[in-house]
């Protein structure tokens, strides 16, 4: 499914509408881009979308190049206009597409499309094998609390964010549509999977259910 179809919008609307869907969107991307090492020369962006995070990375690191991977060729066309000659793109599902050797991997609001823990672990292991030792993986996503009561409070905060723009019926319909394809793991589960895959994990930023995670590639690659 294309990005636009998943969100129920026209592709041209994406950059404006994503901010109405996701709280703290700009802040999270800024935190993620700032976590990429200054000496990084090759950055891989998993689930590139329109290139908002990639653009921040390239602006911060003028000597770096970026490889964007996304299954949606139409959205990558927008990213290509935004990122220019310092980026190249691979059309493919990041859960199966080979990840080039790199200094850092970034991803924003993409990995929640992976349905199982085993598939997530497999992706993180492939990411670790592609990142040079000491390199970094930075992920922006929704990681709800394990405790059901706290998770409900976090969901309500997200619901309120959408209600600034949409009426109650539209907000409920959006959450129902997203629930068919999105699979959010609790923060503790996500960090445990990253650790098992060979990363030293830090939580760089967290607000309600959303967080920016940093994984530093440890020596050795788990089998």
C-alpha positions as CSV (number, residue, x, y, z in Angstrom):
1,X,0.0,0.0,0.0
2,X,1.3,3.5,-0.9
3,X,2.0,6.1,1.9
4,X,-0.9,8.2,0.7
5,X,-3.4,5.3,0.6
6,X,-2.4,4.2,4.1
7,X,-3.0,7.6,5.5
8,X,-6.1,8.2,3.4
9,X,-4.8,11.4,1.8
10,X,-3.5,12.7,-1.5
11,X,0.3,12.4,-1.8
12,X,0.6,16.2,-2.5
13,X,-0.9,16.7,1.0
14,X,1.5,14.5,2.9
15,X,4.0,17.1,4.2
16,X,1.2,19.3,5.5
17,X,-1.1,16.6,6.8
18,X,1.6,14.5,8.6
19,X,2.0,17.3,11.2
20,X,-1.7,17.1,11.9
21,X,-1.5,13.4,12.5
22,X,1.7,13.1,14.5
23,X,2.4,15.2,17.6
24,X,5.8,16.7,18.1
25,X,6.7,15.8,14.5
26,X,9.2,18.6,13.8
27,X,10.9,18.2,17.2
28,X,11.3,14.5,16.8
29,X,12.9,14.8,13.4
30,X,15.3,17.5,14.7
31,X,16.4,15.2,17.6
32,X,16.9,12.3,15.2
33,X,19.0,14.2,12.7
34,X,21.2,15.7,15.5
35,X,22.0,12.1,16.7
36,X,23.7,11.2,13.4
37,X,27.5,11.2,13.9
38,X,29.3,14.3,12.5
39,X,31.7,12.0,10.7
40,X,29.1,10.0,8.9
41,X,29.6,9.9,5.2
42,X,26.9,7.4,4.2
43,X,23.4,7.5,5.7
44,X,20.7,5.0,4.9
45,X,17.1,6.2,5.4
46,X,14.6,3.3,5.8
47,X,11.1,4.2,4.8
48,X,12.3,7.5,3.3
49,X,8.9,9.0,2.6
50,X,9.1,12.5,1.2
51,X,12.6,12.9,2.6
52,X,11.9,15.2,5.6
53,X,14.3,13.4,7.9
54,X,16.8,12.9,5.2
55,X,16.8,16.6,4.4
56,X,17.6,17.4,8.0
57,X,20.5,14.9,8.0
58,X,22.0,16.3,4.8
59,X,21.7,19.9,5.9
60,X,23.5,19.1,9.2
61,X,26.2,17.0,7.5
62,X,27.3,18.7,4.2
63,X,29.8,16.0,3.3
64,X,27.4,13.1,3.7
65,X,25.4,11.2,1.1
66,X,22.1,9.5,1.6
67,X,20.6,6.2,0.3
68,X,16.8,6.2,0.6
69,X,14.8,3.0,0.7
70,X,11.1,3.0,0.3
71,X,8.5,0.7,-1.4
72,X,6.5,3.7,-2.8
73,X,8.1,5.0,-6.0
74,X,5.8,8.0,-6.1
75,X,6.8,9.2,-2.7
76,X,10.5,8.7,-3.6
77,X,10.0,11.0,-6.5
78,X,9.1,13.8,-4.1
79,X,12.1,12.9,-1.9
80,X,14.4,13.1,-4.9
81,X,13.3,16.7,-5.6
82,X,13.9,17.6,-2.0
83,X,17.2,15.9,-1.5
84,X,18.9,16.5,-4.8
85,X,22.2,15.0,-6.1
86,X,23.5,13.9,-2.7
87,X,20.9,11.2,-2.5
88,X,20.2,8.0,-4.3
89,X,17.1,5.8,-4.0
90,X,16.1,2.1,-3.9
91,X,12.5,1.2,-4.5
92,X,11.9,-1.8,-2.3
93,X,10.5,-3.0,1.0
94,X,13.0,-2.3,3.7
95,X,12.2,-5.5,5.5
96,X,13.7,-7.4,2.5
97,X,15.8,-5.0,0.5
98,X,19.6,-5.3,1.1
99,X,20.9,-2.4,3.3
100,X,24.1,-0.8,1.9
101,X,27.2,-0.5,4.1
102,X,26.9,2.8,6.0
103,X,27.8,4.9,9.0
104,X,24.3,5.5,10.2
105,X,20.7,4.4,9.5
106,X,17.7,6.7,10.2
107,X,14.1,5.9,10.1
108,X,10.9,7.8,10.9
109,X,7.4,6.4,11.4
110,X,8.2,3.4,9.3
111,X,9.2,0.4,11.3
112,X,5.8,0.0,12.9
113,X,4.7,-1.6,9.6
114,X,6.7,-4.7,10.5
115,X,4.2,-7.1,11.9
116,X,6.1,-9.6,14.1
117,X,8.9,-9.5,16.7
118,X,10.9,-12.0,14.7
119,X,10.7,-9.9,11.5
120,X,11.7,-6.8,13.5
121,X,14.7,-8.6,15.0
122,X,15.7,-9.8,11.6
123,X,15.6,-6.3,10.2
124,X,17.6,-4.9,13.2
125,X,20.2,-7.7,12.7
126,X,20.6,-6.8,9.0
127,X,20.9,-3.1,10.0
128,X,23.6,-3.9,12.5
129,X,25.5,-6.0,9.9
130,X,25.4,-3.0,7.6
131,X,26.5,-0.3,10.0
132,X,30.2,0.1,10.8
133,X,31.1,-0.5,14.4
134,X,30.4,2.6,16.5
135,X,27.9,3.8,13.9
136,X,24.3,4.6,14.8
137,X,20.7,3.7,14.1
138,X,18.2,6.4,15.0
139,X,14.4,5.6,15.0
140,X,11.5,7.9,15.4
141,X,8.2,6.1,16.1
142,X,5.3,5.4,18.4
143,X,6.3,3.1,21.4
144,X,3.3,2.9,23.8
145,X,3.6,2.0,27.4
146,X,3.3,-1.7,28.4
147,X,0.8,-0.8,31.2
148,X,-2.7,-0.7,29.6
149,X,-3.9,2.2,31.8
150,X,-0.8,4.3,30.9
151,X,-1.1,3.3,27.2
152,X,-4.7,4.5,27.3
153,X,-3.6,7.9,28.6
154,X,-1.0,8.1,25.9
155,X,-3.6,7.2,23.2
156,X,-5.9,9.9,24.5
157,X,-3.1,12.5,24.2
158,X,-2.6,11.5,20.6
159,X,-6.4,11.6,20.0
160,X,-6.4,15.2,21.4
161,X,-3.7,16.2,18.9
162,X,-5.8,15.1,16.0
163,X,-8.9,16.9,17.4
164,X,-7.1,20.2,16.9
165,X,-7.7,19.7,13.2
166,X,-10.4,17.0,12.8
167,X,-13.8,16.3,14.2
168,X,-14.5,13.3,16.4
169,X,-15.8,11.1,13.6
170,X,-12.9,11.7,11.3
171,X,-10.4,11.2,14.1
172,X,-11.9,7.8,15.0
173,X,-12.0,6.8,11.4
174,X,-8.3,7.6,11.0
175,X,-7.3,5.5,14.0
176,X,-9.4,2.6,12.8
177,X,-7.7,2.8,9.3
178,X,-4.2,3.0,10.8
179,X,-4.8,0.1,13.2
180,X,-5.2,-2.3,10.2
181,X,-1.6,-1.9,9.2
182,X,0.3,-0.4,12.1
183,X,1.9,-2.5,14.9
184,X,3.3,-0.5,17.8
185,X,5.5,-2.4,20.2
186,X,6.0,-1.1,23.8
187,X,9.2,0.9,24.3
188,X,10.7,-1.8,26.5
189,X,10.1,-4.5,23.9
190,X,11.5,-2.4,21.1
191,X,14.7,-1.6,23.0
192,X,15.1,-5.3,24.0
193,X,15.0,-6.3,20.3
194,X,17.5,-3.7,19.3
195,X,19.8,-4.8,22.2
196,X,19.5,-8.5,21.0
197,X,20.4,-7.4,17.5
198,X,23.7,-5.9,18.7
199,X,22.9,-2.3,19.6
200,X,23.6,-0.3,22.8
201,X,20.2,1.5,23.1
202,X,19.4,5.0,24.5
203,X,16.1,6.8,24.6
204,X,17.0,10.3,23.3
205,X,13.6,11.8,23.6
206,X,10.1,10.7,24.7
207,X,6.7,12.4,25.0
208,X,3.6,10.3,25.7
209,X,3.7,7.3,23.3
210,X,6.3,8.8,20.9
211,X,10.1,8.4,21.2
212,X,13.4,8.8,19.5
213,X,15.6,5.8,20.0
214,X,19.4,5.6,19.4
215,X,21.2,2.4,18.8
216,X,25.0,2.4,18.8
217,X,26.5,-0.5,16.9
218,X,28.5,-2.7,19.4
219,X,31.5,-4.7,18.4
220,X,30.7,-8.0,16.8
221,X,27.5,-8.9,14.9
222,X,25.1,-11.3,16.5
223,X,24.4,-14.5,14.5
